[in-house]
Amino acid sequence: MPQLQITAAQARRTAIAAQGLSAPLPAAAGAYNRGHLRRLVDRIGLLQIDSVNVLARAHYLPLFSRLGQYRVDLLAGAAWPARPADRTLLETWAHEASLVPIELQPLLRWRQRKFVDGPWSSAAKLRAEHPGFLEDVLAVVRDHGPLSAGEIEKVLEAPGRGKPGWWEWSATKTASEYLFAVGAIGTSFRRGFERVYDLTERILPAAVLATPTPAEFEAKKALIARSARAHGIGTVGDLADYYRIRNDDAKRALLELVEDGDVLPVQVRGWRDIAFLHRDAKMPRKVTGRALLCPFDPLIWERARTERLFDFRYRIEIYTPAPKRVYGYYVFPLLVGDELVGRFDLKSDRATGRLLVQAAWHEPGTVPGEVAQAASAELSRMARWLDLDEVAIMPRGNLHGALAAAM
């Protein structure tokens, strides 16, 4: 049973500090290098990848929230370098499709084995309909890689070409993604958003390839420890979600981490479940950061935790029909101090050089003028980072007038 009780406000500030969002950013663009990037990604554990590009790709945005105006080629160079020895980030399945520090690869091998051993309906169908096809795809990558799925298909003159549509994959794409999931091939680099595959042994640095594979539970325990550090504080469910580990495995890992002294069980006033505080977590008396957070930011991607921490109900409305959307298509909450004070539906209109604020909202109980001033500064910073000349405020939401005046 927890020996320590803390307030919800203390838990909130702890979570914000753990995610590197507790202090204001410098006004000018920072002179960041690969070391800054590596330390930040190590701190937050991973960056989720998503195909939506209405503003910028999702994996670039959490870094902007924490660094400000950094050069995006730093991330590309860390994740998809020309030489494997220069790779510090690996594209793999972690939370969802993610970029993780390269040294985590051995801790995720158990998941690759699960893909091999467990049911994968599309791969099973592929084996039944095209015997030997997976092996053919792997041979093409071995002999001709790096290659995209389309390039592999041309080499094979493959059957089963896909139909147009969001989820309709060709047989070659299905095979390539299965081989990626089981760790036989990896992403050498991306051409736009398209994966270009190569053999895993040609992608990973030699030192990572030579690292022994830990036992499955030990790997999960190490990932839960990393999750606890990235959260600062969280429940079993919170910490399990970060690397998509089953709750029962996470609970067992946390019991051992408590015995090891890595985490401390605590009772947070108002929380139903026991929380676990990482031994290195900071609990500042005040946080003064300010940031726009993308829908895939690790501080807010677990929606139940976001509601528990901030009393802020947040849902992504990309897949909601436009007439039924409440706040907008791609909505960024605005963090000011230890509160989420507003929501902004953002789009990059590169043809006209404008950052479009398609809707602007302040939360109940906030002061509209203060939210507008904070949002104005962060939107201006974002426009400079995206190399856009103007921030355009559309007349939607309860803050658009105050925001237009502040801009």
C-alpha positions as CSV (number, residue, x, y, z in Angstrom):
1,M,0.0,0.0,0.0
2,P,1.2,3.5,-0.8
3,Q,3.0,5.3,2.1
4,L,2.9,8.7,0.3
5,Q,-0.1,10.7,-0.7
6,I,0.1,13.7,-3.1
7,T,-2.3,16.1,-4.6
8,A,-3.6,16.0,-8.2
9,A,-1.8,19.3,-8.9
10,Q,1.5,17.7,-7.7
11,A,0.9,14.8,-10.0
12,R,0.1,17.1,-12.9
13,R,3.3,19.1,-12.5
14,T,5.3,15.9,-12.1
15,A,4.0,14.6,-15.4
16,I,4.7,17.9,-17.2
17,A,8.2,18.1,-15.9
18,A,9.0,14.5,-16.9
19,Q,8.0,15.3,-20.4
20,G,10.3,18.3,-20.7
21,L,7.5,20.9,-20.8
22,S,7.9,22.7,-17.4
23,A,10.0,25.7,-18.5
24,P,9.5,28.4,-21.2
25,L,11.4,28.1,-24.5
26,P,13.8,30.8,-25.6
27,A,12.4,33.5,-27.8
28,A,14.9,32.9,-30.6
29,A,15.6,29.7,-32.5
30,G,17.9,27.3,-30.6
31,A,21.3,26.1,-31.9
32,Y,20.4,22.5,-31.4
33,N,22.6,19.5,-32.5
34,R,22.2,15.7,-32.6
35,G,23.1,15.5,-28.9
36,H,20.1,17.7,-27.9
37,L,17.8,15.6,-30.0
38,R,19.2,12.3,-28.7
39,R,18.8,13.4,-25.0
40,L,15.3,14.6,-25.6
41,V,14.1,11.4,-27.3
42,D,15.8,9.3,-24.7
43,R,13.9,11.4,-22.1
44,I,10.4,11.0,-23.6
45,G,11.1,7.4,-24.9
46,L,9.6,7.5,-28.3
47,L,8.0,9.6,-31.1
48,Q,4.8,8.3,-32.7
49,I,4.7,8.3,-36.5
50,D,1.4,9.1,-38.2
51,S,0.5,9.7,-41.9
52,V,-1.5,12.9,-41.3
53,N,0.4,15.8,-42.9
54,V,-2.2,18.6,-42.5
55,L,0.4,20.7,-40.6
56,A,3.6,18.6,-40.3
57,R,4.3,15.0,-39.7
58,A,3.5,13.9,-36.2
59,H,7.0,12.7,-35.2
60,Y,8.4,16.2,-35.8
61,L,5.8,18.0,-33.6
62,P,6.6,16.9,-30.0
63,L,10.2,18.0,-30.6
64,F,9.0,21.4,-31.7
65,S,6.8,21.7,-28.5
66,R,9.9,21.0,-26.4
67,L,12.7,22.7,-28.4
68,G,11.0,25.3,-30.4
69,Q,12.5,26.1,-33.8
70,Y,14.9,23.2,-34.4
71,R,16.0,21.9,-37.8
72,V,13.9,18.9,-38.9
73,D,16.9,17.5,-40.8
74,L,18.4,16.6,-37.4
75,L,15.6,14.1,-36.8
76,A,15.8,12.7,-40.4
77,G,19.5,12.3,-40.0
78,A,19.1,10.4,-36.7
79,A,16.3,8.1,-38.0
80,W,17.2,7.6,-41.6
81,P,21.0,8.2,-42.1
82,A,23.1,7.1,-45.0
83,R,25.3,5.0,-42.8
84,P,23.9,2.5,-40.2
85,A,26.6,3.5,-37.7
86,D,25.1,7.0,-37.6
87,R,21.6,5.8,-36.8
88,T,20.5,6.8,-33.3
89,L,16.7,6.3,-33.8
90,L,15.0,3.3,-35.1
91,E,11.6,3.0,-36.8
92,T,9.6,0.1,-35.2
93,W,6.4,-0.9,-33.6
94,A,6.5,0.5,-30.0
95,H,3.5,2.6,-28.9
96,E,2.2,2.5,-32.5
97,A,4.6,2.9,-35.4
98,S,7.3,4.9,-33.6
99,L,10.8,6.2,-33.6
100,V,12.7,4.9,-30.5
101,P,16.3,5.2,-29.3
102,I,18.3,2.6,-31.2
103,E,19.4,0.8,-28.0
104,L,15.7,-0.2,-27.3
105,Q,15.7,-2.6,-30.3
106,P,16.7,-5.6,-28.2
107,L,13.9,-4.8,-25.7
108,L,11.3,-5.0,-28.5
109,R,12.4,-8.3,-30.1
110,W,9.8,-10.2,-28.1
111,R,7.1,-8.3,-29.9
112,Q,8.6,-9.3,-33.3
113,R,8.4,-12.9,-32.2
114,K,4.8,-12.5,-31.2
115,F,4.1,-11.3,-34.8
116,V,5.8,-14.5,-36.1
117,D,4.0,-16.9,-33.7
118,G,0.7,-15.2,-33.4
119,P,-2.2,-14.8,-35.9
120,W,-1.7,-12.2,-38.7
121,S,-4.8,-12.6,-40.8
122,S,-3.4,-10.8,-43.9
123,A,-0.1,-12.7,-43.8
124,A,-2.0,-16.0,-43.3
125,K,-4.2,-15.2,-46.3
126,L,-1.1,-14.3,-48.3
127,R,0.6,-17.6,-47.5
128,A,-2.5,-19.5,-48.6
129,E,-3.1,-17.6,-51.8
130,H,0.6,-17.1,-52.8
131,P,2.8,-19.8,-51.3
132,G,6.4,-18.8,-51.0
133,F,5.6,-15.1,-51.7
134,L,7.0,-13.8,-48.4
135,E,10.3,-15.6,-49.0
136,D,10.4,-14.1,-52.6
137,V,9.9,-10.6,-51.2
138,L,12.6,-11.1,-48.6
139,A,14.9,-12.4,-51.4
140,V,14.3,-9.3,-53.5
141,V,15.1,-7.0,-50.6
142,R,18.3,-9.0,-49.9
143,D,19.4,-8.9,-53.5
144,H,18.3,-5.4,-54.6
145,G,17.5,-3.3,-51.4
146,P,16.8,-0.7,-50.3
147,L,13.5,-0.8,-52.1
148,S,10.0,0.5,-51.6
149,A,7.0,-1.9,-51.9
150,G,6.3,-0.5,-55.3
151,E,9.9,-1.2,-56.4
152,I,9.8,-4.7,-54.9
153,E,6.6,-5.3,-56.9
154,K,8.2,-4.2,-60.1
155,V,11.0,-6.6,-59.6
156,L,8.7,-9.5,-58.8
157,E,5.9,-8.5,-61.3
158,A,3.8,-9.4,-58.3
159,P,0.2,-10.7,-58.3
160,G,-2.5,-9.2,-56.2
161,R,-2.1,-5.5,-56.9
162,G,-4.1,-3.4,-54.5
163,K,-7.3,-1.5,-55.3
164,P,-7.5,2.2,-54.7
165,G,-8.5,3.1,-51.2
166,W,-7.2,3.9,-47.7
167,W,-6.7,0.3,-46.4
168,E,-6.4,-1.6,-49.7
169,W,-2.8,-3.0,-49.8
170,S,-1.3,-4.9,-52.6
171,A,0.1,-8.4,-51.8
172,T,3.6,-6.9,-51.9
173,K,2.8,-4.2,-49.4
174,T,1.2,-6.7,-47.1
175,A,4.3,-8.9,-47.3
176,S,6.7,-6.0,-46.8
177,E,4.8,-4.8,-43.7
178,Y,4.7,-8.3,-42.2
179,L,8.4,-8.7,-42.7
180,F,8.9,-5.3,-41.1
181,A,6.7,-6.3,-38.1
182,V,8.7,-9.5,-37.5
183,G,12.0,-7.7,-37.8
184,A,13.3,-9.3,-41.0
185,I,13.5,-6.0,-42.8
186,G,13.4,-2.4,-41.5
187,T,13.0,1.1,-42.8
188,S,16.3,2.2,-44.4
189,F,14.8,5.7,-45.2
190,R,11.6,7.3,-46.2
191,R,10.8,8.8,-49.6
192,G,8.3,11.4,-48.7
193,F,6.2,9.2,-46.3
194,E,6.8,6.0,-48.2
195,R,9.0,3.4,-46.4
196,V,12.1,2.1,-48.3
197,Y,13.0,-1.3,-46.9
198,D,16.3,-3.1,-46.4
199,L,17.5,-6.1,-44.4
200,T,17.6,-5.4,-40.7
201,E,21.3,-6.4,-40.5
202,R,22.1,-3.6,-43.0
203,I,20.1,-1.1,-41.0
204,L,21.1,-1.6,-37.4
205,P,24.5,-0.7,-36.1
206,A,26.7,-3.7,-35.4
207,A,26.7,-3.1,-31.6
208,V,22.9,-3.4,-31.5
209,L,22.9,-6.5,-33.6
210,A,25.4,-8.1,-31.2
211,T,23.3,-7.3,-28.1
212,P,21.8,-10.4,-26.6
213,T,18.1,-10.7,-26.6
214,P,16.7,-10.4,-23.1
215,A,14.0,-12.7,-21.7
216,E,10.6,-11.4,-22.6
217,F,9.6,-10.4,-19.1
218,E,12.9,-8.7,-18.4
219,A,12.4,-6.7,-21.6
220,K,8.9,-5.7,-20.6
221,K,10.2,-4.7,-17.1
222,A,12.8,-2.5,-18.7
223,L,10.3,-0.9,-21.0
224,I,7.9,-0.2,-18.0
225,A,10.8,1.4,-16.2
226,R,11.4,3.7,-19.2
227,S,7.7,4.4,-19.3
228,A,7.7,5.4,-15.7
229,R,10.6,7.7,-16.2
230,A,8.9,9.3,-19.2
231,H,5.6,9.7,-17.3
232,G,7.1,10.8,-14.0
233,I,3.9,9.4,-12.4
234,G,1.2,7.1,-13.8
235,T,-1.1,4.2,-13.0
236,V,-0.6,0.7,-14.2
237,G,-2.7,1.4,-17.3
238,D,-0.9,4.6,-18.1
239,L,2.5,3.0,-17.9
240,A,1.4,-0.1,-19.8
241,D,0.0,1.9,-22.7
242,Y,3.3,3.7,-23.5
243,Y,4.9,0.6,-25.1
244,R,1.6,-1.3,-25.6
245,I,2.3,-3.9,-22.9
246,R,-0.5,-6.0,-21.3
247,N,-1.7,-4.6,-17.9
248,D,-1.0,-7.8,-16.1
249,D,2.6,-7.9,-17.3
250,A,2.9,-4.2,-16.4
251,K,1.6,-4.8,-12.9
252,R,4.0,-7.6,-12.3
253,A,6.9,-5.5,-13.6
254,L,5.9,-2.6,-11.3
255,L,5.8,-4.8,-8.3
256,E,9.4,-5.8,-9.0
257,L,10.4,-2.2,-9.8
258,V,9.0,-1.2,-6.4
259,E,11.1,-3.8,-4.7
260,D,14.1,-2.6,-6.7
261,G,13.5,1.0,-5.6
262,D,12.9,2.3,-9.1
263,V,9.3,3.4,-8.5
264,L,7.3,4.3,-5.4
265,P,3.6,3.6,-5.1
266,V,1.6,6.7,-4.2
267,Q,-1.9,7.7,-3.7
268,V,-3.0,10.7,-5.7
269,R,-6.0,12.5,-4.2
270,G,-9.0,12.1,-6.5
271,W,-7.5,9.2,-8.5
272,R,-9.2,5.9,-8.3
273,D,-6.1,3.7,-8.9
274,I,-2.7,3.7,-7.2
275,A,0.0,5.6,-9.1
276,F,3.7,4.9,-9.4
277,L,6.2,7.7,-9.0
278,H,9.6,7.2,-10.7
279,R,12.6,7.6,-8.4
280,D,14.1,10.4,-10.6
281,A,10.9,12.3,-11.1
282,K,10.9,16.0,-10.3
283,M,7.9,17.5,-8.5
284,P,8.3,21.3,-9.1
285,R,6.3,23.7,-7.0
286,K,5.5,25.6,-10.2
287,V,5.8,25.0,-13.9
288,T,6.0,27.9,-16.4
289,G,6.2,26.2,-19.8
290,R,4.0,26.9,-22.7
291,A,3.4,24.7,-25.8
292,L,1.0,23.7,-28.5
293,L,0.6,19.9,-28.3
294,C,-0.2,17.8,-31.4
295,P,-2.8,15.0,-31.1
296,F,0.1,12.4,-31.0
297,D,2.1,14.1,-28.2
298,P,3.0,11.6,-25.5
299,L,1.8,13.9,-22.7
300,I,-1.8,13.7,-24.0
301,W,-2.1,10.7,-26.3
302,E,-3.7,8.5,-23.6
303,R,-7.0,10.3,-23.4
304,A,-8.2,8.9,-20.1
305,R,-4.9,10.1,-18.4
306,T,-5.3,13.5,-20.0
307,E,-8.7,13.8,-18.6
308,R,-7.5,12.7,-15.2
309,L,-4.5,15.0,-15.1
310,F,-6.0,18.1,-16.7
311,D,-9.8,17.7,-16.4
312,F,-9.7,18.1,-20.2
313,R,-11.7,15.8,-22.4
314,Y,-9.9,15.4,-25.7
315,R,-10.7,13.3,-28.8
316,I,-9.1,13.4,-32.2
317,E,-11.8,14.2,-34.8
318,I,-9.9,13.4,-38.0
319,Y,-12.3,10.4,-38.7
320,T,-15.4,12.3,-37.6
321,P,-17.6,13.6,-40.4
322,A,-17.1,17.4,-40.7
323,P,-20.6,18.3,-39.6
324,K,-20.2,16.3,-36.4
325,R,-16.8,17.7,-35.4
326,V,-16.9,19.8,-32.2
327,Y,-13.5,21.5,-32.3
328,G,-12.0,20.7,-35.7
329,Y,-10.0,18.3,-37.8
330,Y,-6.5,18.5,-36.3
331,V,-6.7,20.2,-33.0
332,F,-3.8,21.2,-30.8
333,P,-4.4,21.8,-27.1
334,L,-2.4,24.7,-25.6
335,L,-0.5,24.0,-22.4
336,V,0.2,27.1,-20.3
337,G,1.9,26.3,-17.0
338,D,0.0,23.3,-15.6
339,E,-3.3,23.8,-17.5
340,L,-4.6,23.1,-20.9
341,V,-6.3,26.4,-21.6
342,G,-7.3,26.2,-25.3
343,R,-7.7,24.2,-28.5
344,F,-6.7,25.2,-32.0
345,D,-7.5,23.5,-35.3
346,L,-4.3,24.1,-37.4
347,K,-3.4,23.6,-41.0
348,S,-0.3,24.6,-43.0
349,D,-1.3,26.2,-46.3
350,R,2.0,26.1,-48.1
351,A,0.6,27.4,-51.4
352,T,-0.2,30.8,-49.8
353,G,2.5,30.7,-47.1
354,R,-0.1,30.8,-44.2
355,L,-0.6,28.9,-41.0
356,L,-4.4,28.6,-40.8
357,V,-6.1,28.6,-37.5
358,Q,-9.3,27.1,-38.7
359,A,-10.9,27.3,-35.2
360,A,-9.8,28.8,-31.9
361,W,-11.3,27.9,-28.5
362,H,-10.5,28.8,-24.9
363,E,-11.5,26.5,-22.1
364,P,-14.3,27.3,-19.5
365,G,-12.9,29.3,-16.6
366,T,-10.0,30.8,-18.5
367,V,-9.5,34.4,-19.4
368,P,-9.9,34.8,-23.2
369,G,-7.4,37.7,-23.5
370,E,-4.7,35.8,-21.6
371,V,-5.2,32.6,-23.6
372,A,-5.1,34.6,-26.8
373,Q,-1.8,36.3,-25.9
374,A,-0.2,32.9,-25.1
375,A,-1.6,31.3,-28.2
376,S,-0.4,34.3,-30.4
377,A,3.2,33.8,-29.2
378,E,3.2,30.0,-29.9
379,L,1.4,30.3,-33.2
380,S,3.9,32.9,-34.3
381,R,6.8,30.6,-33.2
382,M,5.2,27.7,-35.1
383,A,4.8,29.7,-38.3
384,R,8.5,30.7,-38.2
385,W,9.5,27.1,-37.7
386,L,7.3,26.0,-40.7
387,D,8.7,28.9,-42.8
388,L,5.2,30.4,-43.2
389,D,4.8,34.1,-43.6
390,E,1.4,34.7,-41.9
391,V,-1.0,33.3,-39.3
392,A,-4.5,33.5,-40.6
393,I,-7.4,33.3,-38.1
394,M,-10.7,31.9,-39.4
395,P,-13.9,33.1,-37.7
396,R,-14.7,29.9,-35.8
397,G,-14.6,29.1,-32.1
398,N,-15.1,31.2,-29.0
399,L,-11.6,32.7,-29.1
400,H,-11.1,33.7,-32.7
401,G,-11.9,37.4,-32.1
402,A,-9.5,37.8,-29.2
403,L,-6.8,35.8,-31.0
404,A,-7.1,37.9,-34.2
405,A,-6.7,41.0,-32.0
406,A,-3.7,39.5,-30.2
407,M,-2.0,38.5,-33.4
